Amino acid sequence: MTAHQPDANFLKEHNARSLWHPMAHPGDSLANPPTIVTGASGVRIKDVDGHEVVDAVGGLWNVNLGFSCQPVKDAIAAQLDVLPYYSIFRGTTNDQVIQLAEELRDFFAPDGLSRAFFTSGGSDSVETALRLARQYHKVRGEPSRVKYLSLKKGYHGTHFGGASVNGNANFRTAYEPLLAGCHHIPAPYTYRNPFNETDPERLAQLCLAALEDEIAFQGAGTIAAFIMEPILGAGGVIPPHESFMPGVAEICRKHGILLIADEVITAFGRCGSWSGSRHWGVQPDMMCTAKAITNGYFPFGALMISERLVEVFEKDESGKAAIGHGYTYSGHPVGAAAALACLAETKRLDVPTNAAARGAQICAGLQDLQERYSLIGDVRGGHGLMSALELVSDRTTKAAIDKKTINTVQEVAYQNGAMVRVSGPNIILSPPLVLTEADAAQILSALDAGFAAVSG
């Protein structure tokens, strides 16, 4: 017998009465009821009123294989019957997580990563990387290496560690003071940067010079790690020049600083390569993953660790390498079973190839929209299925768009067949990687309708 389904009016009236939405003003959630999604199939979502659209948000960058990936659903259901939970803290483990670690070892071998530390999601993976970076240096006898460097505009989740290395004031100001010893360098963001430099290659060099300058100022011997996204995601989809991440890796190696690749968004095919690090030809010391690892169907993540770090920890005889960190849901057997099925399906479908093709189609379509609508100040993308439009009220001054206008674009696009995401002045697109050419065209035509509605 199925439980009684509340009617649409009940859901709309009660949405924010007992619930606080993340990443929203509680008053705004009461005043402006959100879209209530009640169903999904393939790359489409359906709301409480029966309106169906292409999900150009991909859940939240994570439903790479769409909403009908049966192998992952089957794996979750089957595992619940056999072993719904057990801990992998010292002394116990489970069969699924052992198998998954072996699969991930093979998958990330080209990235030079051989061990997995399992987490509940992206913020947890970042927190784990930041902690292990400090511990690594302590084990090696350099306990003064405690600081972190990162990029302005970068996004690394919402824990205190992640918020401290975040480069966006929206996720910081209300929660300060944050972790001491976190320092930021300019992002290779051609549309807005302190150097007023529009050439991507030249800008990359200026940002690398700023990194060298910051290391000299802080003292290399005080810095534990540099954390960066291979392509900045939540900060507005900012792809660096191809020379940038290899340049960062070289500087870090030279100064004994660990490089943490935050690939919560980019791992598993989104950027048109199997990982963002591979996309730029870099082998990081650690890689944070989550999101697409279970297609969004189960909260799960993995921090992948390089052989170089592994040796330092595993060969320690002082006891300093004992890890005093972990989560109740680290290595959750249901999550591990979901991840095993998801990884197999991700490889079978060869999603990076489709992500690259559909990403090129969307990027070209967005550039076409920019030619027709002066509200579009900047188009960013071209590396798989992650793209953004930065909206301005004036192209000459680059003054930001007002909230009402950008929200109208989103609303009209939704009415015309696509859910897109608004983040500040940006409209961000991160659809499932199984998107078809027709699906991509629907997203573009929906945006066209949105811009037409607000253009004179």
C-alpha positions in Angstrom: 0.0 0.0 0.0 1.4 3.4 -1.0 1.4 6.3 1.4 -1.1 9.1 0.8 0.4 11.7 -1.6 -0.2 15.3 -0.4 -1.8 17.4 -3.1 -0.1 20.2 -4.9 -1.6 23.0 -2.9 -0.5 21.5 0.4 3.1 21.2 -0.9 3.2 24.8 -2.2 1.7 26.2 1.1 3.9 24.2 3.4 7.2 24.3 1.5 9.1 26.7 3.7 6.9 26.4 6.8 9.0 23.8 8.5 11.9 23.6 6.1 15.0 25.8 5.6 16.5 25.7 2.2 20.3 25.6 1.8 21.8 28.4 -0.2 18.8 30.6 0.1 17.4 33.4 2.3 14.7 31.9 4.6 12.4 34.8 4.0 12.8 34.6 0.2 11.9 30.9 0.4 8.6 31.9 2.0 7.9 34.8 -0.3 8.9 33.0 -3.5 8.0 29.3 -3.5 10.5 27.1 -5.4 9.8 24.7 -8.2 8.6 21.5 -6.5 10.1 18.6 -8.5 8.1 15.4 -8.0 9.5 13.1 -10.8 12.3 12.6 -13.3 13.1 10.4 -16.2 16.1 10.4 -18.6 17.4 14.0 -18.7 14.0 15.5 -17.8 12.3 16.6 -14.6 8.6 17.0 -13.8 7.2 19.4 -11.3 4.1 19.2 -9.1 2.0 20.8 -11.8 3.0 18.2 -14.4 5.3 20.6 -16.3 8.3 18.7 -17.8 11.6 20.2 -18.8 15.2 19.3 -19.7 17.3 19.5 -16.5 20.2 21.7 -17.6 21.5 21.7 -14.0 22.0 17.9 -13.9 20.6 17.8 -10.4 23.5 19.8 -9.0 26.4 18.9 -11.4 26.0 15.2 -10.3 23.3 13.3 -12.3 25.7 12.6 -15.1 23.9 9.5 -16.4 20.4 11.0 -16.1 17.5 10.0 -13.8 16.8 6.6 -15.3 20.1 4.8 -14.7 18.7 1.4 -13.8 22.0 -0.4 -12.9 22.7 2.1 -10.1 19.1 1.9 -8.8 19.3 -1.9 -8.9 22.6 -2.0 -7.1 21.2 0.2 -4.3 18.1 -1.9 -3.9 20.1 -5.2 -3.9 22.6 -4.0 -1.4 19.9 -2.8 1.0 18.7 -6.4 1.2 22.2 -7.9 1.9 24.0 -5.3 4.1 22.3 -1.9 4.5 25.2 -0.5 6.7 28.4 -1.3 8.4 31.3 0.8 9.5 34.8 0.6 8.0 36.5 2.2 11.0 39.6 0.2 12.3 38.9 -3.5 12.5 35.9 -3.9 10.1 35.1 -3.4 6.5 32.7 -4.6 3.8 33.0 -6.4 0.5 31.6 -3.6 -1.7 34.0 -1.0 -0.5 37.1 -3.2 -1.1 35.9 -3.9 -4.7 35.2 -0.2 -5.3 38.7 0.8 -4.1 40.2 -1.6 -6.6 38.1 -0.2 -9.4 39.0 3.4 -8.5 42.7 2.5 -8.3 42.5 1.3 -12.0 40.3 4.2 -13.1 42.6 6.9 -11.6 45.9 5.1 -12.4 46.6 7.7 -15.2 46.3 10.4 -12.6 48.9 8.7 -10.4 46.4 8.0 -7.6 46.3 4.6 -5.9 44.4 4.8 -2.6 40.8 5.9 -1.7 39.6 7.5 1.5 35.8 7.3 1.4 33.5 10.2 2.5 29.9 11.2 2.4 30.3 13.9 -0.3 32.3 16.7 -1.8 32.7 18.9 1.2 33.9 15.9 3.2 36.4 15.0 0.6 37.9 18.5 0.6 38.0 18.5 4.4 39.8 15.1 4.3 42.4 16.4 1.8 43.1 19.5 3.8 43.6 17.5 7.0 45.8 14.8 5.4 47.9 17.5 3.8 48.9 18.9 7.2 49.4 15.4 8.6 51.6 14.4 5.7 54.0 17.2 6.5 54.0 16.4 10.2 54.8 12.7 9.4 57.7 13.9 7.2 59.1 16.1 9.9 57.9 19.5 8.6 55.2 20.4 11.1 55.4 24.1 10.2 53.7 23.5 6.8 50.2 24.3 7.9 48.9 27.0 5.5 46.7 26.6 2.4 46.7 28.5 -0.9 43.8 28.6 -3.3 42.2 30.6 -6.0 39.8 33.5 -5.7 36.4 32.5 -7.3 37.2 28.9 -6.3 34.6 26.8 -4.6 35.5 24.0 -2.2 32.3 23.2 -0.3 30.8 24.4 3.0 32.7 22.9 5.9 35.0 25.3 7.8 38.1 24.1 6.0 36.4 24.3 2.6 34.8 27.7 3.3 38.2 29.0 4.4 39.9 28.1 1.1 36.8 29.2 -0.9 37.4 32.2 -2.9 33.9 33.7 -2.9 32.8 36.1 -0.2 29.2 34.8 -0.4 30.3 31.6 1.3 32.6 33.3 3.8 31.5 36.6 5.2 28.6 35.4 7.4 30.7 32.7 8.9 33.9 34.5 9.7 36.4 34.2 11.4 37.4 31.2 9.3 40.5 29.0 9.5 43.7 31.0 9.8 46.5 30.6 7.3 44.4 30.4 4.1 45.6 32.7 1.3 44.2 33.4 -2.1 45.6 34.3 -5.5 43.8 35.8 -8.5 41.9 33.3 -10.7 42.7 33.1 -14.4 39.3 34.8 -15.2 39.7 36.7 -18.4 36.5 38.7 -18.1 37.4 40.3 -14.7 40.8 40.2 -13.1 43.0 42.7 -11.3 45.6 42.8 -14.2 42.9 43.9 -16.7 44.3 41.2 -19.0 42.1 39.6 -21.6 44.6 37.2 -23.2 44.2 33.8 -21.5 47.8 32.7 -21.9 49.2 36.0 -20.6 46.7 36.0 -17.7 47.8 32.5 -16.7 51.4 33.7 -16.5 50.4 36.7 -14.4 48.4 34.4 -12.0 51.4 32.0 -11.7 53.7 34.9 -11.0 51.2 36.0 -8.2 51.4 32.4 -6.8 55.2 32.6 -6.7 55.0 36.0 -5.1 52.6 34.7 -2.4 54.7 31.6 -1.7 57.8 33.9 -1.3 55.8 36.2 1.1 54.4 33.4 3.2 57.5 31.2 3.1 57.4 27.9 1.3 58.2 26.1 4.5 54.9 27.2 6.0 52.6 26.0 3.2 51.0 22.6 3.3 49.0 22.6 0.1 47.5 24.4 -2.9 43.9 23.4 -3.7 42.2 24.2 -7.0 39.5 23.1 -9.4 40.9 22.2 -12.8 38.0 24.2 -14.2 36.3 26.5 -11.7 32.7 25.4 -11.4 30.4 27.1 -8.9 32.4 30.3 -9.2 31.0 30.7 -12.7 32.6 28.1 -15.0 36.1 29.6 -15.4 38.3 27.4 -17.6 42.0 28.4 -17.3 44.5 28.5 -20.2 46.0 25.1 -20.8 49.3 26.3 -19.3 47.8 27.2 -16.0 47.3 24.0 -14.0 50.6 22.4 -15.3 52.3 25.7 -14.2 50.7 25.4 -10.7 51.8 21.8 -10.4 55.4 22.7 -11.3 55.6 25.6 -8.8 54.1 23.4 -6.0 56.6 20.6 -6.8 59.5 23.0 -6.7 58.5 24.3 -3.2 57.4 21.0 -1.6 53.7 22.1 -1.6 51.1 19.4 -2.2 48.6 19.9 -5.0 45.0 19.0 -4.3 42.8 18.8 -7.3 39.2 19.5 -6.3 37.4 17.3 -8.9 34.0 17.0 -7.1 32.6 18.4 -10.4 35.1 17.5 -13.0 35.9 13.8 -12.3 34.1 11.1 -14.2 33.8 12.8 -17.6 32.1 16.2 -17.2 34.9 18.2 -18.8 35.2 16.0 -21.8 38.1 14.0 -20.2 37.9 11.3 -17.6 39.2 13.8 -15.0 40.1 17.5 -15.0 43.7 16.8 -14.0 44.0 14.5 -17.0 42.4 17.2 -19.2 45.4 19.4 -18.4 48.0 16.7 -18.2 48.6 17.0 -14.5 49.1 14.4 -11.8 47.9 15.9 -8.4 48.9 14.6 -5.0 45.3 14.2 -4.0 42.0 14.4 -5.8 38.6 15.2 -4.2 35.7 13.4 -5.8 32.0 12.9 -5.1 28.8 13.9 -7.1 29.0 11.8 -10.2 30.5 8.9 -8.3 27.0 7.6 -7.6 25.2 9.7 -10.2 23.7 11.7 -7.3 21.6 8.7 -6.2 23.5 8.2 -2.9 25.5 10.7 -0.8 29.1 9.4 -1.3 32.6 10.6 -2.1 36.2 9.5 -2.3 39.5 11.3 -1.8 42.0 9.7 -4.1 45.6 9.8 -2.8 48.9 9.5 -4.8 51.5 6.8 -4.3 54.0 9.5 -3.1 51.8 10.3 -0.1 50.8 6.7 0.5 54.5 5.7 1.0 55.0 8.4 3.6 52.0 7.3 5.6 52.3 3.5 5.2 56.0 3.4 6.0 55.8 5.6 9.2 56.9 3.8 12.3 56.5 6.7 14.7 52.7 6.4 15.0 52.2 10.0 13.5 50.5 8.5 10.5 47.5 7.1 12.4 44.5 8.8 10.8 42.3 10.5 13.4 39.6 11.4 10.9 36.7 9.8 9.2 32.9 9.8 8.9 30.2 7.4 10.1 29.2 6.9 6.5 32.8 6.5 5.1 32.7 3.5 2.8 29.0 3.0 3.2 28.2 -0.4 1.6 25.1 0.9 -0.2 27.1 3.9 -1.6 29.9 1.7 -2.6 27.6 -0.7 -4.4 26.0 2.3 -6.2 29.4 3.7 -7.1 30.5 0.3 -8.5 27.5 0.2 -10.8 27.8 3.8 -11.7 31.5 3.5 -12.6 30.8 0.5 -14.8 28.0 2.3 -16.6 30.0 5.6 -16.9 32.8 3.6 -18.7 30.4 1.6 -20.8 28.7 4.8 -22.2 32.1 6.6 -22.7 30.5 9.7 -21.4 33.4 12.1 -21.9 33.1 11.7 -25.7 29.4 12.8 -25.6 30.1 15.5 -23.1 32.7 17.0 -25.4 30.4 16.9 -28.4 27.3 18.3 -26.7 29.4 20.8 -24.8 30.8 22.2 -28.1 27.2 22.4 -29.5 26.0 24.3 -26.4 29.0 26.6 -26.3 28.5 27.6 -30.0 24.8 28.1 -29.3 25.6 30.4 -26.3 28.0 32.4 -28.4 25.2 32.9 -31.0 22.9 34.1 -28.2 25.6 36.6 -27.1 25.7 38.1 -30.6 21.9 38.7 -30.4 21.5 39.8 -26.7 23.5 42.6 -25.2 22.7 41.4 -21.7 25.2 38.5 -22.2 28.6 40.0 -21.2 30.6 36.8 -21.3 30.2 33.2 -22.5 32.4 30.5 -20.8 32.7 26.9 -21.6 34.2 24.8 -24.4 35.4 22.0 -22.1 32.6 19.4 -21.9 29.2 20.0 -20.4 30.0 22.9 -18.1 29.2 26.4 -19.4 28.1 29.7 -18.1 26.7 33.0 -19.3 27.6 36.1 -17.3 24.9 38.7 -17.5 25.5 42.5 -17.4 23.3 45.5 -17.5 25.9 47.3 -19.6 28.5 45.7 -21.7 30.9 48.6 -21.7 31.1 49.0 -17.9 30.4 45.3 -17.2 28.0 46.4 -14.5 26.2 43.3 -13.1 22.7 42.4 -14.1 19.9 43.1 -11.6 18.3 40.1 -9.8 14.8 40.6 -11.2 16.0 40.4 -14.8 18.2 37.3 -14.4 15.4 35.6 -12.5 12.9 36.4 -15.3 15.3 34.8 -17.8 15.4 31.7 -15.7 11.6 31.6 -15.2 10.8 32.0 -18.9 13.4 29.5 -19.8 11.7 27.0 -17.4 8.3 27.7 -19.0 9.9 27.0 -22.4 11.4 23.7 -21.5 14.7 24.0 -19.6 15.7 24.3 -15.9 18.8 26.5 -15.7 20.7 27.6 -12.6 21.2 31.2 -11.5 24.3 32.0 -9.4 24.8 35.7 -8.8 25.2 37.2 -12.3 25.7 33.9 -14.0 23.4 31.4 -15.6 25.2 28.0 -15.2 24.6 24.9 -17.4 25.7 21.5 -16.2 23.3 19.0 -17.8 23.6 15.2 -17.7 26.4 13.8 -19.9 23.9 11.6 -21.7 22.3 14.6 -23.3 21.3 14.2 -26.9 21.7 16.8 -29.7 17.9 17.5 -29.5 18.1 18.0 -25.7 20.9 20.5 -26.1 18.9 22.4 -28.7 15.9 22.5 -26.3 18.1 24.1 -23.6 19.3 26.7 -26.1 15.8 27.5 -27.5 14.5 27.9 -23.9 17.3 30.3 -23.1 16.6 32.2 -26.3 13.0 32.6 -25.1 14.2 33.8 -21.7 16.4 36.5 -23.2 13.8 37.6 -25.7 11.4 38.2 -22.8 13.7 40.7 -21.1 15.2 42.4 -24.2 13.6 45.5 -25.7 
